[in-house]
Amino acid sequence: MINFDKKQLSFIPDKIGVYLMKDSDETIIYIGKAKSLKNRVKSYFQNENHLPKIQIMIPQIAKIDFITTDNEVEALILEDTLVKKHKPRYNTLLKDDKKFPWIEITDEYYPRILITRKPLSKGRRGNHKYFGPFANAGALYSTLDFLKQVFPLKQCKKPVYKTKPCINYHIKRCLGPCQKLVSSDEYKQVVKQIELFLNGKHLKLLDKLNILMKNSSDNLEFEKAAKYRDTIKAIEKVSETQKIVSDDNSIDQDIFAFSNDDINMAIVILRIREGKLIYKEAYDIIIDKIDIPEELFWKFLEKYYQAIDVSQIPKEIILPWISHDYLIIESLLLNKIRQKVKLTLPKSGKKYELLQMAEQNSQITLNTIKLKALKSIQNKWNEVGILIQNKLKLEKFPSRIECFDISHLSGSDTVASMIVFEKGNPKKSDYRKYKIKSTEGTIDDFAAIKEVILRRYKYVKTKKKALPDLIIIDGGKGQLSAALKAFDTLNYIDPPVVSLAKKFEEVFIAGEKKPVLFEKDSPELYLFQQIRDEAHRFAISFQRQLRSKRMIKSDLDNLISVGKKRKTLLLNHFGSIENIYKATIDDLRQVNGINNKLAEFIYNQLHNISKSD
């Protein structure tokens, strides 16, 4: 039931601004921004086909306040500020107040370099400079240690001794400004060198250092020249380990990618400076089942560039997905650096390869997060297993779990997968895949579930094996009912079978009207989700294999000089026969293993073009 009085809508202006949704207790439950407050707020009550997040939130709305702003960037900044202050229930990402560390160069007569988790606000910042944030604290401390070895800035706030320099000076970790052993101009040169290094401008920095080394040598200041030489060698060594991604030394880019499951989102940022990959950042965000991954990614992007220092904003940002609100990011960056930053969604070429690199890294990061979570479950398996047994009213401790999923493409190539977990570990040697025969040409997941259950457990019964301790069906009540009918046919009494519905992560049990809900972020729920996702992945991969084989045997069979391997490469690259036919010669050249001559030859065959044409 909706508690909101729609008469309030008449008081909301058609202006840019921020809206605050409150429940009956005047608690703010959601804060959002809008180009038109009136239209945005009305949309919550006019459209019935809302996403799950909105469906859950709307009945709780009792009152809506608003704040107008002059432009969308101001609305973005205000939204971020209010969310941090009020921490509403449905603003999952922005309410996270975790502080990542930064490198700070202080605003002092002789600046220091240090680490902080609380950068000063712009109004109080003065000449303090910040670089970051760093998601990986280990990488940050390694960077800081390198800087202190190569660039000898002072490290203490006040001099340790009044009449002599400290040990840092004698081990060449400080220039001794407290004893006036270095001029202000020379010291500031070192500060500028650090700034160039932290901004990834290594070539520019090396040019400056080479000039300084030569000048020192010409002036017979050989000790100083030797210091510059050692600094140059240290920076060149660091530069050699960086991946060259462009021949253009002027290119500065940030490449974003994200991967997610139902619990975690891994966001990876690759920083390209002067055509080299200088740094990778990885962020792990806990997501709610009501959240939309693309929306969370865009929120992260907004937050990231609000916080980042001006000196670290590149000329171009490469993205895997662009929201209709991309103009807000462009305006935000324009206001910060007074020049336009290009937002790009590449489809091919070098930039697309960089995006693929970032996407691969994000998937690896996500897999690492999942592996750590599963290891944690395995380490306390007895505790987790007992919780599952009690919650689902199982007769046996769930040592062996079998899970089934169905996959098809509009009713064709329907397949089923069965995956097995034992004591919280996947047992891949027991995985099975099935071609479903009873539903070919039609979409009937219930019949498919019934068929695979009959086939699997008829075999189990024939071999006189015991049922697993728990059977999970991917789906809702309908899929559970279909599975139970199959077990009835096989004369199994009270089989340990449940179904898991993805929308709200509800577990349905035979004979129970209400579903079982595991606690959010609980290891039991995480295990169920990982089992379900693994079954889904295994089914999808099998279904794609069948479809790929069928497609290769038909449309591409008549191509001359294109063997099975190249057919597979073409399908993997373009995704479908239709896209291959639409491809230009230049598009075909992008496929690995296809050179210019072969690309033209394939194109001519596909379009019945002879050389004389």
Order of alpha helices (4+ residues) and beta strands (2+ residues): beta-beta-alpha-alpha-beta-alpha-beta-beta-alpha-beta-alpha-alpha-alpha-alpha-alpha-beta-beta-beta-beta-alpha-beta-alpha-beta-alpha-alpha-beta-beta-beta-beta-alpha-beta-alpha-beta-beta-alpha-alpha-alpha-alpha-alpha
